[in-house]
Amino acid sequence: MQASQATVTENPRHPDNIVIVGGGAGGLELACKLGRQFGRSRVTLIDCRLSHIWKPSLHEVAAGTLDIHQEGLSYQMLAHDNGFTFVYGPLTALDAEARRLSVAAVRNDAGEVMIPQRELTYACLCIAVGSVSNYFGVPGAREHTISLNATEDAERFRLKMLELLTMAEMRKETGHEAGVDIVIIGGGATGVELAAELREASGVYADYGFRRLDPGRDVRITLLEGAPRILAPLPERVSSAAIRLLAKRHVTVVAGCRVTDIRANSVTDAEGVTRPADICVWAAGIKAPELLATLGLPTNKAGQLEVTGHLTIKGFADIYAIGDCAACPNAEGGLVPPRAQAAHQQADYLFEVLQHRFAGKPAPAHPYVYRDYGSLVSIGQQTTVGSLMGSLKGLSWFVEGFYARIMYMSLHLMHHRAILGTLRTAVLALGRFLVKRTTALVKLH
Ligand SMILES: Cc1cc2nc3c(=O)[nH]c(=O)nc-3n(C[C@H](O)[C@H](O)[C@H](O)COP(=O)(O)OP(=O)(O)OC[C@H]3O[C@@H](n4cnc5c(N)ncnc54)[C@H](O)[C@@H]3O)c2cc1C
């Protein structure tokens, strides 16, 4: 039966309430921490999806080494367990003067309204809606590439790759030459991690039934990067180590390559070289969601919300923004980079600010300061490379191998700890370790 299409007004049960929009790396951690302390009448989380997967894991979802049905955490469960209210649907409009926002109706596949449009009022608001792909106007990029910005994209990539592997296997069975060409555009952490994960996964897929395919020869992975080297923002040593590890895994890396045109089955660069691409991934850049420019709040050129050092939106003392969607100044005069560690730190800072507010105390005087603890890039399931920042400014340590891998995995566990608590995180980690030993190493259906 179709629900009423009338707008429903959800009145806050507490006059000094907070609404958080976006349950990702930053917003979900904030909602869980606040919910545990102040309860569901005061804390509301809105997200346009029903379950949460930590975004830095999406390359594993794409490669099939992480199963979304095992990894995804339901927002309703998290709301129940952490004591916040969950509202399902996308934020579509904001009336900052009236402190009111609109969440669009949720429809089923047939277009019928399942949940009507809702209006919510807030005393303070935190926007944490993350980022989307920036195609920089490259012709064909939007239409012919898959990005890794959302779980659906990563899952779409996985299914398409399975389909291509099956078709290649069938062609080989009938005596034809066949293979799969995967082109990844963007040699940042996302592109590098995906290339390495795919190479390892292609070997596992071959073991599980695609026996006619030689993964190193028939699954051809090419990584294109516009800058002179991959992982350009990281120290040169990290970049060289990644190139070496990718070469060992038969991934072709082409740096200084500016893509100018993408078609259904090919990618062309500024030099006029056209490469075959059965499947193409766009990992070349991100920008803020376009919705932000429609909210009547100040945005920068990249569409991010302009915030002060205290994470309030300029000119709006009761609206905060954290994570990728916030243009937050850092100590060097630039902006805090769009990274999970920044979103995590900002959620911690805002938790402290709101604890003061809800206790009727003045907000802490100190602004948010971004601490860069370094960057780690996963190269498949066994190894990681990266640099760790020392406590002295400018000092960094190169790390590689199993130790770096453990540190990389601990970042994911820290996120789970913030939303599930220590004991449940430990049980979940053990459970997943055991499940991995009793199920296929890649998702085959
Ligand atoms: C493949 C990959 C690997 C990465 N690896 C690393 C890494 O190793 N280290 C690192 O520091 N960073 C990494 N990043 C970057 C990191 O994931 C992001 O910086 C981080 O997730 C940003 O957190 P956030 O809370 O701002 O947004 P997100 O985590 O993206 O969450 C945004 C949330 O908002 C919701 N949302 C969006 N629009 C709306 C709307 N209109 N209404 C309601 N809800 C909405 C989304 O559903 C989502 O839940 C990686 C990113 C990718 C894609």
The ligand as an SDF file (V2000), in Angstrom:
LIG
                    3D

 53 58  0  0  0  0  0  0  0  0999 V2000
   38.4850    3.4770   -1.8350 C   0  0  0  0  0  0  0  0  0  0  0  0
   38.8320    4.5520   -0.8230 C   0  0  0  0  0  0  0  0  0  0  0  0
   39.9330    4.3780    0.0220 C   0  0  0  0  0  0  0  0  0  0  0  0
   40.2380    5.3520    0.9790 C   0  0  0  0  0  0  0  0  0  0  0  0
   41.3000    5.1220    1.8170 N   0  0  0  0  0  0  0  0  0  0  0  0
   41.5700    5.9960    2.8020 C   0  0  0  0  0  0  0  0  0  0  0  0
   42.6210    5.7310    3.7320 C   0  0  0  0  0  0  0  0  0  0  0  0
   43.3110    4.7150    3.6440 O   0  0  0  0  0  0  0  0  0  0  0  0
   42.8480    6.6640    4.7230 N   0  0  0  0  0  0  0  0  0  0  0  0
   42.0950    7.8010    4.8420 C   0  0  0  0  0  0  0  0  0  0  0  0
   42.3460    8.5950    5.7670 O   0  0  0  0  0  0  0  0  0  0  0  0
   41.1010    8.0740    3.9770 N   0  0  0  0  0  0  0  0  0  0  0  0
   40.8180    7.2080    2.9600 C   0  0  0  0  0  0  0  0  0  0  0  0
   39.7880    7.4770    2.0680 N   0  0  0  0  0  0  0  0  0  0  0  0
   39.0300    8.7270    2.2210 C   0  0  0  0  0  0  0  0  0  0  0  0
   37.9780    8.5570    3.3300 C   0  0  0  0  0  0  0  0  0  0  0  0
   37.1650    7.4430    3.0460 O   0  0  0  0  0  0  0  0  0  0  0  0
   37.1070    9.8130    3.4260 C   0  0  0  0  0  0  0  0  0  0  0  0
   37.9470   10.9350    3.6050 O   0  0  0  0  0  0  0  0  0  0  0  0
   36.1490    9.6970    4.6140 C   0  0  0  0  0  0  0  0  0  0  0  0
   35.2770    8.5900    4.4640 O   0  0  0  0  0  0  0  0  0  0  0  0
   35.3220   10.9800    4.7370 C   0  0  0  0  0  0  0  0  0  0  0  0
   34.4390   10.8370    5.8020 O   0  0  0  0  0  0  0  0  0  0  0  0
   33.0710   11.6670    5.8190 P   0  0  0  0  0  0  0  0  0  0  0  0
   32.4180   11.3600    7.1250 O   0  0  0  0  0  0  0  0  0  0  0  0
   33.3400   13.0730    5.4750 O   0  0  0  0  0  0  0  0  0  0  0  0
   32.2160   11.0930    4.6110 O   0  0  0  0  0  0  0  0  0  0  0  0
   31.7860    9.6080    4.2160 P   0  0  0  0  0  0  0  0  0  0  0  0
   32.5450    8.5990    5.0050 O   0  0  0  0  0  0  0  0  0  0  0  0
   31.8750    9.5590    2.7320 O   0  0  0  0  0  0  0  0  0  0  0  0
   30.2550    9.5640    4.6500 O   0  0  0  0  0  0  0  0  0  0  0  0
   29.2780   10.3930    4.0830 C   0  0  0  0  0  0  0  0  0  0  0  0
   27.9180    9.8590    4.4780 C   0  0  0  0  0  0  0  0  0  0  0  0
   26.9190   10.8050    4.0800 O   0  0  0  0  0  0  0  0  0  0  0  0
   25.8130   10.1350    3.5080 C   0  0  0  0  0  0  0  0  0  0  0  0
   25.1490   11.0870    2.6240 N   0  0  0  0  0  0  0  0  0  0  0  0
   25.6230   11.6390    1.4800 C   0  0  0  0  0  0  0  0  0  0  0  0
   24.7370   12.5060    0.9760 N   0  0  0  0  0  0  0  0  0  0  0  0
   23.6620   12.5360    1.8270 C   0  0  0  0  0  0  0  0  0  0  0  0
   22.4300   13.2400    1.8550 C   0  0  0  0  0  0  0  0  0  0  0  0
   22.0840   14.1300    0.9220 N   0  0  0  0  0  0  0  0  0  0  0  0
   21.5620   13.0090    2.8610 N   0  0  0  0  0  0  0  0  0  0  0  0
   21.8750   12.0900    3.8480 C   0  0  0  0  0  0  0  0  0  0  0  0
   23.0540   11.4020    3.8710 N   0  0  0  0  0  0  0  0  0  0  0  0
   23.9280   11.6240    2.8810 C   0  0  0  0  0  0  0  0  0  0  0  0
   26.4380    8.9260    2.8140 C   0  0  0  0  0  0  0  0  0  0  0  0
   25.5010    7.8770    2.6260 O   0  0  0  0  0  0  0  0  0  0  0  0
   27.5510    8.5450    3.7980 C   0  0  0  0  0  0  0  0  0  0  0  0
   27.0980    7.6090    4.7580 O   0  0  0  0  0  0  0  0  0  0  0  0
   39.4570    6.5320    1.0770 C   0  0  0  0  0  0  0  0  0  0  0  0
   38.3680    6.7090    0.2120 C   0  0  0  0  0  0  0  0  0  0  0  0
   38.0510    5.7460   -0.7310 C   0  0  0  0  0  0  0  0  0  0  0  0
   36.8710    5.9620   -1.6480 C   0  0  0  0  0  0  0  0  0  0  0  0
  1  2  1  0
  2  3  1  0
  2 52  2  0
  3  4  2  0
  4  5  1  0
  4 50  1  0
  5  6  2  0
  6  7  1  0
  6 13  1  0
  7  8  2  0
  7  9  1  0
  9 10  1  0
 10 11  2  0
 10 12  1  0
 12 13  2  0
 13 14  1  0
 14 15  1  0
 14 50  1  0
 15 16  1  0
 16 17  1  0
 16 18  1  0
 18 19  1  0
 18 20  1  0
 20 21  1  0
 20 22  1  0
 22 23  1  0
 23 24  1  0
 24 25  2  0
 24 26  1  0
 24 27  1  0
 27 28  1  0
 28 29  2  0
 28 30  1  0
 28 31  1  0
 31 32  1  0
 32 33  1  0
 33 34  1  0
 33 48  1  0
 34 35  1  0
 35 36  1  0
 35 46  1  0
 36 37  1  0
 36 45  1  0
 37 38  2  0
 38 39  1  0
 39 40  1  0
 39 45  2  0
 40 41  1  0
 40 42  2  0
 42 43  1  0
 43 44  2  0
 44 45  1  0
 46 47  1  0
 46 48  1  0
 48 49  1  0
 50 51  2  0
 51 52  1  0
 52 53  1  0
M  END
$$$$
